[in-house]
Amino acid sequence: RHSPLPILLGPAAMAAIGMAAGEGREAGSGRRSQFKATIRSDEQASRRRQALADQQSEARSNRIADVRRIAMEALLGSEDANDLEEEVEVEDDDEEGMDLDQPRGGGHGKKMRRLRTLHRTLFFARQFQMPDWLLEPPPDLTTNWLMQVRPEGDRCLLLSNDGRVQVRRKNGYVLEHYHDARFPRGLTILDVVCIEPPQEDVPEEAMQQAAAGQMQLEAHAGGQEQQGDVGVDDTGRHGEGGAAGDDIDMAGGATGRGRGFPTARGRGAGRGRQGPQGRGRSGRGYASGDAPAPSAHRRRPVGDRKYAVCDVLAWGDHDLAGADVECRLFWLESRFSEMSDKPSRRARALQLIPAVPVTPEVLSQAYHLESGYSKDSLLFLHKEGHYHVSESVTPLALLWRDRQISRFVVDTQDKAGAVLPERQAVVLELRGKGWLRTAERAILAQLPEQELQELLQRGQEQQQEKSGQGKVGKHRPGTLVRVEIDGVDLAQRQVSVAKVSGFVPSRTRVWADPWSRIVFQHLHRNGQAQCISFQTLMQTVVGRSVGAAVGEVK
């Protein structure tokens, strides 16, 4: 049956009712669209990338702020040999609940940020940028990378504020203090390499002065730290660019005539032929019996040590760690062009290590010609890479070397680098249930339960002997252990552990070995380094250069 409504209302009324119904449906659909998710996948991915970039930028800013604050505290604080008992509070990633229960598993908990207390020496040891090792030349090596010829020596952080300089080794320990008026006002932090003169060229008198300063320093330190815990590596291995031995304040000696300067107790030693009783511009003199150890006084540094400047984190209170490589190195080059080449009698000589674009000619010259210093490695830096602090490894900085470049291609205790140990030794991070992982958190092996318990028992016994207490806390994941390996499975990314040497002291090393370093050493030890040889590197550079030239001609 048909509805009588059209007959009663007529065509015009029915048309008006239909239009109203259509508008209602459109309004209803618009209302529903406000509650329906219409976000596209590409927009969501872009939002996630932007949020991650903002999070990384904020974390980098916090790290740089921590570096500035703690560096200023170290420079303005005590000038004792080492601040072994000083602790600092920093913000760091929390991994306490992220033990690995599966061979390829990640953390089961969400990574969080928390305040963490560290020894000041350990904090400075975490500020070095740790490069990766070159296993395969990047395809854009000639266009987006720069190259440095790194000198042989210990990596250090040089801190300066208003000319007051403090040099810290790779393990965070103080190497020496001195004064250099060439540095600007404000905080300056440089990544440098300490170049020592050959041992046979050191005068006997200088060696005697250094030995006397060391004895006075040990007596003044009062046995705060044992000698065995001071080196960067507790095996004396060569080839890691780390320091070994005790920390000696090379600015030691009695006070002579000159301006006053800050000393270990925060006062100034002033003018006067005998030193402690005079007055100076930096503060009042010392009362008898209140003078610090002679090694804390400032005078001309002993020896012909100099520092090769490779990178910069801050200059005159300007933060440069967040800038790219081209900006940082251009800044260094321009500032060094304004500095005097001749240091004052209380300063060390500085040498800027340039970074140049990678071309066949430059690579060949760096490999074959002399550089004026003993070469350690070739360092390739990505032009857009920042200076990564508090990170175990960065792929935007790549190290490469062979026997032609360095005598220490493979870790060895032989000073000539010729005699190699029977097995390859690596440092890995011990996680829950005996998993061993690299610096980039890649699982390589798992210790058997019995071997793990023996290792923990040895560690507890060593702690008991050192602390003199009967009770030792539970093992904390993240401890570094040294192991000897029989082989490396490149396809499965695993190692075969032959022997566990023991724990690595926490104050001698910060990061585990990266996977690339383990492979790099393995290939050289077994004569399989053709894929990472200089010829392969040159072929890559020449091929890219020829391709770029052909493209320009076209």
C-alpha positions as CSV (number, residue, x, y, z in Angstrom):
1,R,0.0,0.0,0.0
2,H,1.2,3.5,-0.8
3,S,1.4,6.1,1.9
4,P,-1.3,8.9,1.6
5,L,1.3,11.5,2.8
6,P,2.3,12.7,-0.7
7,I,-1.3,13.2,-1.7
8,L,-2.0,15.2,1.4
9,L,1.1,17.4,1.4
10,G,1.8,17.8,-2.4
11,P,5.0,17.7,-4.4
12,A,6.5,21.0,-3.0
13,A,6.2,19.9,0.7
14,M,7.7,16.5,0.0
15,A,10.7,18.1,-1.7
16,A,11.3,20.3,1.3
17,I,11.1,17.3,3.6
18,G,13.6,15.4,1.4
19,M,16.1,18.3,1.5
20,A,15.9,18.5,5.3
21,A,16.5,14.8,5.6
22,G,19.6,15.0,3.4
23,E,21.0,17.8,5.4
24,G,20.5,15.8,8.5
25,R,22.3,12.9,7.1
26,E,25.2,15.1,6.0
27,A,25.3,16.7,9.5
28,G,25.3,13.3,11.1
29,S,28.2,12.0,8.9
30,G,30.2,15.2,9.8
31,R,29.5,14.6,13.5
32,R,30.7,11.0,13.2
33,S,33.8,12.1,11.4
34,Q,34.9,14.0,14.5
35,F,35.1,10.7,16.4
36,K,36.6,8.5,13.7
37,A,40.4,8.1,13.4
38,T,41.5,9.5,10.1
39,I,45.3,9.7,10.8
40,R,47.3,8.4,7.9
41,S,50.2,6.0,8.5
42,D,52.8,8.3,6.9
43,E,51.7,11.2,9.1
44,Q,51.9,9.0,12.2
45,A,55.4,7.8,11.3
46,S,56.5,11.4,10.7
47,R,55.2,12.4,14.2
48,R,57.0,9.5,15.8
49,R,60.3,10.5,14.1
50,Q,59.9,14.1,15.2
51,A,59.1,13.0,18.8
52,L,62.2,10.8,18.8
53,A,64.4,13.6,17.4
54,D,63.1,16.0,20.1
55,Q,63.8,13.3,22.8
56,Q,67.3,12.8,21.5
57,S,67.9,16.5,21.4
58,E,66.7,17.0,24.9
59,A,68.9,14.0,26.2
60,R,71.9,15.5,24.4
61,S,71.3,18.9,25.9
62,N,71.0,17.3,29.4
63,R,74.3,15.5,28.9
64,I,76.1,18.6,27.7
65,A,74.7,20.5,30.7
66,D,76.1,17.8,33.0
67,V,79.5,18.0,31.3
68,R,79.7,21.8,31.7
69,R,78.6,21.7,35.4
70,I,80.9,18.9,36.5
71,A,83.9,20.2,34.4
72,M,83.6,23.6,36.1
73,E,83.4,21.9,39.5
74,A,86.5,20.0,38.7
75,L,88.4,23.0,37.5
76,L,87.4,25.3,40.3
77,G,87.7,22.7,43.1
78,S,90.6,21.0,44.7
79,E,93.8,20.5,42.7
80,D,94.8,17.3,44.5
81,A,96.3,14.5,42.4
82,N,92.9,12.9,41.8
83,D,89.4,13.4,43.0
84,L,88.9,9.7,43.8
85,E,86.2,10.2,46.4
86,E,84.3,12.9,44.6
87,E,80.9,11.9,43.4
88,V,78.6,13.6,40.9
89,E,74.9,13.2,40.1
90,V,73.9,12.8,36.4
91,E,70.8,11.7,34.5
92,D,71.2,8.4,32.7
93,D,69.3,5.5,31.2
94,D,67.9,3.0,33.6
95,E,68.7,-0.6,32.7
96,E,68.4,-2.3,36.0
97,G,65.2,-4.2,35.0
98,M,66.4,-5.0,31.4
99,D,68.3,-8.2,31.9
100,L,68.4,-10.4,28.8
101,D,66.7,-13.8,29.1
102,Q,66.8,-14.7,25.4
103,P,69.8,-14.8,23.1
104,R,68.4,-12.1,20.8
105,G,65.9,-10.5,23.1
106,G,65.9,-6.9,24.1
107,G,64.9,-5.3,27.3
108,H,61.5,-6.3,28.7
109,G,60.9,-3.1,30.5
110,K,60.6,0.5,29.2
111,K,63.8,2.4,29.2
112,M,63.6,5.2,31.7
113,R,65.7,8.1,32.8
114,R,66.9,8.3,36.3
115,L,69.4,10.2,38.5
116,R,72.6,8.3,39.0
117,T,75.6,8.9,41.2
118,L,79.0,8.3,39.7
119,H,82.6,8.9,40.7
120,R,83.9,12.0,39.0
121,T,86.7,10.1,37.4
122,L,84.2,7.6,35.9
123,F,82.0,10.5,34.7
124,F,84.9,12.0,32.7
125,A,85.8,8.6,31.3
126,R,82.3,8.4,29.8
127,Q,82.6,11.7,27.9
128,F,84.9,10.5,25.1
129,Q,83.4,9.8,21.7
130,M,84.0,6.1,21.0
131,P,84.4,5.5,17.3
132,D,83.4,2.3,15.5
133,W,85.9,0.2,13.5
134,L,85.7,0.2,9.7
135,L,84.8,-3.2,8.3
136,E,83.2,-2.0,5.1
137,P,84.0,1.4,3.4
138,P,80.9,3.6,3.4
139,P,79.5,4.2,-0.2
140,D,79.6,8.0,0.4
141,L,83.1,8.0,1.7
142,T,84.4,10.6,-0.7
143,T,81.4,13.0,-0.4
144,N,80.2,13.0,3.2
145,W,83.3,12.0,5.2
146,L,86.4,13.7,6.5
147,M,89.7,12.0,7.5
148,Q,92.2,12.6,10.3
149,V,95.6,11.0,10.8
150,R,95.5,10.2,14.5
151,P,98.9,10.3,16.3
152,E,100.0,7.5,18.6
153,G,99.4,8.3,22.2
154,D,96.9,8.3,25.0
155,R,93.6,10.0,24.4
156,C,92.8,12.7,27.0
157,L,90.3,15.4,27.7
158,L,91.8,18.9,28.1
159,L,89.7,21.2,30.4
160,S,90.4,24.9,30.6
161,N,88.8,27.8,32.4
162,D,90.4,31.2,32.3
163,G,93.7,29.6,31.4
164,R,93.7,27.1,34.2
165,V,94.2,23.7,32.5
166,Q,93.4,20.2,33.7
167,V,94.2,17.1,31.6
168,R,92.3,13.9,32.2
169,R,93.2,10.5,30.8
170,K,90.9,8.1,29.1
171,N,89.9,6.5,32.5
172,G,89.0,9.9,33.9
173,Y,92.1,10.3,36.1
174,V,94.0,13.6,36.2
175,L,97.2,13.5,34.2
176,E,98.5,17.0,35.0
177,H,97.6,20.6,35.7
178,Y,99.2,23.7,34.1
179,H,98.4,27.2,33.1
180,D,98.0,28.4,29.5
181,A,97.0,32.0,28.9
182,R,96.2,31.3,25.2
183,F,92.8,29.7,26.1
184,P,89.8,32.0,26.3
185,R,87.7,32.9,29.3
186,G,85.1,30.4,30.1
187,L,84.9,26.6,29.8
188,T,86.9,24.9,27.0
189,I,86.9,21.2,26.5
190,L,89.2,19.5,23.9
191,D,89.6,16.0,22.7
192,V,93.4,15.6,22.5
193,V,96.1,12.9,22.2
194,C,99.1,13.1,24.5
195,I,102.3,12.8,22.5
196,E,105.2,11.8,24.7
197,P,108.8,12.2,23.5
198,P,110.8,8.9,22.8
199,Q,112.1,7.5,26.1
200,E,115.7,7.6,25.0
201,D,115.3,11.3,24.2
202,V,114.1,12.2,27.7
203,P,117.0,13.8,29.8
204,E,118.0,11.9,32.9
205,E,117.5,14.9,35.0
206,A,113.9,15.2,33.8
207,M,113.3,11.5,34.6
208,Q,114.7,11.9,38.1
209,Q,112.4,14.9,38.7
210,A,109.4,13.0,37.5
211,A,110.3,10.0,39.7
212,A,110.7,12.4,42.7
213,G,107.4,14.1,42.0
214,Q,105.7,10.7,41.8
215,M,107.0,9.7,45.2
216,Q,105.9,13.0,46.8
217,L,102.5,12.6,45.1
218,E,102.0,9.1,46.4
219,A,102.9,10.2,50.0
220,H,100.5,13.2,49.7
221,A,97.7,11.1,48.3
222,G,97.7,9.0,51.5
223,G,97.0,5.8,49.8
224,Q,93.6,6.8,48.4
225,E,93.9,4.4,45.5
226,Q,96.1,1.4,44.8
227,Q,98.3,1.4,41.8
228,G,96.6,-1.6,40.2
229,D,93.3,0.3,39.8
230,V,94.7,3.3,38.0
231,G,95.5,2.1,34.4
232,V,93.0,2.2,31.6
233,D,93.5,-1.5,31.1
234,D,94.6,-3.9,33.7
235,T,96.6,-6.2,31.3
236,G,99.0,-3.7,29.9
237,R,97.8,-4.3,26.3
238,H,98.9,-2.0,23.7
239,G,96.8,-0.7,20.8
240,E,93.8,0.7,22.6
241,G,95.1,4.2,22.9
242,G,94.7,4.0,26.7
243,A,97.0,5.1,29.4
244,A,98.8,2.7,31.7
245,G,100.6,3.3,35.0
246,D,100.1,5.8,37.7
247,D,98.8,9.4,37.5
248,I,101.6,11.9,38.0
249,D,101.2,15.6,38.3
250,M,103.9,16.7,36.0
251,A,103.7,20.3,37.2
252,G,105.5,19.3,40.4
253,G,108.4,21.0,42.0
254,A,109.2,23.8,44.4
255,T,107.7,27.3,44.0
256,G,109.9,29.9,42.4
257,R,109.6,33.5,41.5
258,G,106.5,34.4,39.6
259,R,102.8,35.3,39.9
260,G,100.6,33.6,42.5
261,F,98.4,30.8,41.3
262,P,95.8,28.5,42.8
263,T,97.0,25.4,44.6
264,A,95.6,22.2,46.1
265,R,94.1,24.0,49.1
266,G,92.4,26.7,47.1
267,R,94.9,29.4,48.1
268,G,97.6,31.1,46.1
269,A,101.4,30.6,46.4
270,G,102.8,34.0,45.8
271,R,106.2,35.6,45.1
272,G,109.2,34.7,47.0
273,R,112.4,32.7,46.4
274,Q,111.4,30.0,48.9
275,G,107.8,29.9,47.8
276,P,105.3,29.2,50.5
277,Q,105.8,32.2,52.7
278,G,105.4,34.9,50.0
279,R,102.4,36.8,48.8
280,G,101.0,36.6,45.3
281,R,98.2,38.0,43.2
282,S,96.1,34.8,43.4
283,G,95.8,34.8,47.2
284,R,97.7,34.8,50.5
285,G,100.7,32.7,51.3
286,Y,100.7,29.5,53.4
287,A,101.4,29.2,57.0
288,S,104.2,26.9,58.0
289,G,103.0,23.3,58.0
290,D,100.0,24.1,55.9
291,A,101.7,24.0,52.5
292,P,100.6,21.3,50.1
293,A,102.9,18.7,48.6
294,P,105.6,20.1,46.4
295,S,104.1,18.4,43.4
296,A,101.0,20.6,43.6
297,H,103.0,23.8,43.1
298,R,103.1,25.3,39.7
299,R,106.2,25.6,37.7
300,R,107.4,24.8,34.3
301,P,106.1,21.3,33.3
302,V,108.7,18.6,33.0
303,G,109.5,17.0,29.7
304,D,108.6,17.9,26.1
305,R,105.1,16.4,26.1
306,K,102.7,18.1,23.7
307,Y,99.0,17.6,22.9
308,A,97.5,16.9,19.5
309,V,94.1,18.6,19.3
310,C,91.6,16.4,17.4
311,D,88.2,17.7,18.4
312,V,86.3,20.2,20.5
313,L,83.3,19.9,22.9
314,A,83.2,23.5,24.1
315,W,85.2,26.6,23.5
316,G,84.9,29.7,25.8
317,D,81.5,28.6,27.2
318,H,80.2,27.9,23.6
319,D,78.7,24.5,23.3
320,L,80.1,22.7,20.2
321,A,79.4,19.1,21.0
322,G,76.0,19.4,19.4
323,A,77.4,20.9,16.2
324,D,78.4,18.8,13.2
325,V,82.0,17.9,12.4
326,E,82.5,20.5,9.7
327,C,81.4,23.3,12.1
328,R,83.6,22.0,15.0
329,L,86.7,21.6,13.0
330,F,86.3,24.9,11.2
331,W,85.9,26.6,14.6
332,L,89.1,24.9,15.9
333,E,91.1,25.9,12.8
334,S,89.9,29.5,13.0
335,R,90.7,29.8,16.7
336,F,94.1,28.2,16.4
337,S,95.0,30.6,13.6
338,E,94.6,33.4,16.2
339,M,96.7,31.7,18.9
340,S,100.4,32.1,19.3
341,D,102.5,29.2,18.1
342,K,104.9,29.6,21.0
343,P,103.5,28.6,24.3
344,S,104.5,30.3,27.6
345,R,107.0,28.6,29.9
346,R,104.1,27.1,32.0
347,A,102.2,25.8,29.1
348,R,102.3,22.7,26.8
349,A,102.7,22.8,23.1
350,L,99.5,22.3,21.1
351,Q,99.3,20.8,17.6
352,L,96.0,20.9,15.6
353,I,95.3,17.7,13.7
354,P,93.4,18.7,10.5
355,A,90.5,16.9,9.0
356,V,90.4,16.8,5.2
357,P,88.0,15.5,2.5
358,V,88.7,11.9,1.4
359,T,90.3,11.8,-2.1
360,P,92.7,9.3,-3.6
361,E,95.6,11.7,-3.4
362,V,94.9,12.6,0.3
363,L,94.5,9.0,1.3
364,S,97.7,7.9,-0.5
365,Q,99.7,10.7,1.2
366,A,98.3,9.9,4.6
367,Y,99.2,6.3,4.2
368,H,102.7,6.5,2.7
369,L,104.1,9.9,3.7
370,E,105.4,10.9,7.1
371,S,103.1,13.2,9.2
372,G,105.7,14.6,11.7
373,Y,104.6,12.1,14.4
374,S,104.0,8.4,14.9
375,K,100.7,7.5,13.3
376,D,98.1,5.4,15.1
377,S,95.2,5.2,12.8
378,L,93.0,6.9,10.2
379,L,89.8,8.3,11.6
380,F,86.9,8.9,9.3
381,L,84.3,11.4,10.5
382,H,80.9,11.9,9.0
383,K,80.4,15.5,8.1
384,E,77.0,15.7,9.8
385,G,77.9,13.7,12.9
386,H,77.8,15.3,16.4
387,Y,80.2,14.6,19.2
388,H,78.5,11.7,21.0
389,V,79.2,11.7,24.8
390,S,78.1,9.0,27.2
391,E,77.6,6.5,24.4
392,S,79.5,3.3,24.0
393,V,80.1,3.5,20.3
394,T,79.0,5.7,17.3
395,P,78.9,4.6,13.7
396,L,79.5,8.2,12.5
397,A,83.2,7.9,13.4
398,L,85.2,5.0,11.9
399,L,88.8,3.9,12.8
400,W,91.1,2.0,10.4
401,R,94.7,0.9,10.6
402,D,97.1,-1.7,9.4
403,R,100.7,-2.7,10.0
404,Q,101.9,0.2,7.8
405,I,100.0,2.8,9.8
406,S,100.5,1.4,13.3
407,R,102.6,-1.3,15.0
408,F,99.7,-2.1,17.3
409,V,97.1,-3.5,14.8
410,V,96.4,-6.4,17.2
411,D,96.4,-6.1,21.0
412,T,99.6,-7.3,22.5
413,Q,101.9,-6.8,25.4
414,D,104.9,-6.7,23.1
415,K,106.1,-3.1,22.7
416,A,107.2,-3.8,19.2
417,G,103.8,-5.3,18.3
418,A,105.4,-8.4,16.8
419,V,104.6,-11.1,19.3
420,L,100.9,-11.9,19.5
421,P,99.2,-13.8,22.4
422,E,97.9,-17.3,21.7
423,R,94.2,-16.3,22.0
424,Q,92.3,-13.2,21.2
425,A,91.2,-11.3,24.4
426,V,88.0,-9.3,24.4
427,V,86.1,-7.3,27.0
428,L,82.4,-8.0,27.1
429,E,79.5,-6.9,29.4
430,L,78.1,-9.6,31.7
431,R,74.3,-9.6,31.9
432,G,71.7,-11.7,33.6
433,K,72.0,-15.5,33.4
434,G,75.5,-15.2,32.0
435,W,74.8,-13.6,28.7
436,L,77.8,-11.7,27.3
437,R,77.2,-8.7,25.0
438,T,79.2,-6.0,23.2
439,A,79.2,-2.3,23.5
440,E,76.3,-2.0,21.1
441,R,74.3,-4.6,23.2
442,A,74.6,-7.5,20.8
443,I,74.6,-10.9,22.5
444,L,77.7,-13.0,21.5
445,A,77.8,-15.9,24.0
446,Q,76.5,-17.3,27.3
447,L,78.6,-18.6,30.1
448,P,77.7,-22.1,31.5
449,E,76.1,-22.0,34.9
450,Q,79.1,-23.6,36.7
451,E,81.6,-21.2,35.0
452,L,79.4,-18.3,35.9
453,Q,79.2,-19.2,39.6
454,E,83.0,-19.7,39.7
455,L,83.4,-16.2,38.2
456,L,81.1,-14.6,40.7
457,Q,82.7,-16.4,43.6
458,R,86.1,-15.1,42.5
459,G,84.7,-11.7,42.2
460,Q,83.3,-11.8,45.7
461,E,86.5,-13.1,47.2
462,Q,88.4,-10.2,45.5
463,Q,85.9,-7.7,46.9
464,Q,86.2,-9.2,50.4
465,E,90.0,-8.9,50.3
466,K,89.8,-5.3,49.1
467,S,87.1,-4.1,51.5
468,G,88.0,-6.3,54.4
469,Q,84.3,-7.1,55.0
470,G,82.7,-10.5,55.1
471,K,79.5,-9.7,53.2
472,V,79.5,-8.7,49.6
473,G,76.5,-7.4,47.7
474,K,74.8,-9.3,44.8
475,H,76.3,-9.2,41.4
476,R,75.1,-6.2,39.4
477,P,74.4,-6.7,35.7
478,G,76.5,-4.6,33.4
479,T,79.9,-5.6,34.9
480,L,82.7,-6.0,32.4
481,V,84.6,-9.2,32.1
482,R,87.7,-10.2,30.1
483,V,87.5,-13.5,28.2
484,E,89.7,-15.3,25.8
485,I,88.1,-16.6,22.6
486,D,89.0,-19.4,20.2
487,G,87.1,-18.1,17.2
488,V,84.6,-15.7,15.8
489,D,81.5,-16.8,13.8
490,L,81.0,-13.9,11.4
491,A,77.7,-15.3,10.0
492,Q,76.0,-16.0,13.3
493,R,77.7,-13.0,15.1
494,Q,78.9,-15.2,18.0
495,V,82.2,-16.0,19.7
496,S,83.5,-19.2,21.2
497,V,84.7,-18.5,24.8
498,A,87.7,-20.5,25.8
499,K,88.6,-18.9,29.1
500,V,87.2,-16.3,31.5
501,S,90.1,-14.2,32.8
502,G,88.1,-12.3,35.4
503,F,86.3,-9.0,36.0
504,V,87.7,-5.8,34.7
505,P,88.0,-3.2,37.5
506,S,85.3,-0.6,37.2
507,R,87.7,2.3,37.5
508,T,90.0,1.1,34.7
509,R,87.5,0.8,31.9
510,V,84.0,2.0,31.0
511,W,82.8,0.3,27.8
512,A,82.9,-3.2,26.4
513,D,84.4,-3.9,23.0
514,P,82.2,-3.3,20.0
515,W,81.5,-6.1,17.6
516,S,83.5,-4.3,14.8
517,R,86.6,-4.2,16.9
518,I,86.4,-7.9,17.7
519,V,86.0,-8.7,14.0
520,F,88.8,-6.3,13.0
521,Q,91.2,-8.0,15.4
522,H,90.1,-11.4,14.4
523,L,90.7,-10.8,10.6
524,H,94.2,-9.4,11.2
525,R,95.1,-12.2,13.6
526,N,94.1,-14.9,11.0
527,G,95.5,-13.2,7.9
528,Q,92.0,-12.6,6.5
529,A,92.2,-8.8,6.3
530,Q,92.0,-8.5,2.5
531,C,88.5,-7.2,2.7
532,I,89.6,-4.3,5.0
533,S,93.0,-3.8,3.4
534,F,94.4,-0.4,2.1
535,Q,93.9,-1.6,-1.4
536,T,90.2,-2.3,-0.8
537,L,89.9,1.1,0.8
538,M,91.7,2.8,-2.1
539,Q,89.6,1.0,-4.7
540,T,86.5,2.3,-3.0
541,V,87.8,5.9,-3.0
542,V,89.0,5.7,-6.6
543,G,85.8,4.2,-7.8
544,R,83.6,6.8,-6.2
545,S,85.9,9.6,-7.4
546,V,85.8,8.3,-11.0
547,G,82.0,7.9,-10.8
548,A,81.6,11.4,-9.5
549,A,83.9,12.8,-12.3
550,V,81.9,10.9,-15.0
551,G,78.7,12.3,-13.6
552,E,80.1,15.9,-13.7
553,V,81.2,15.3,-17.4
554,K,77.7,14.1,-18.3
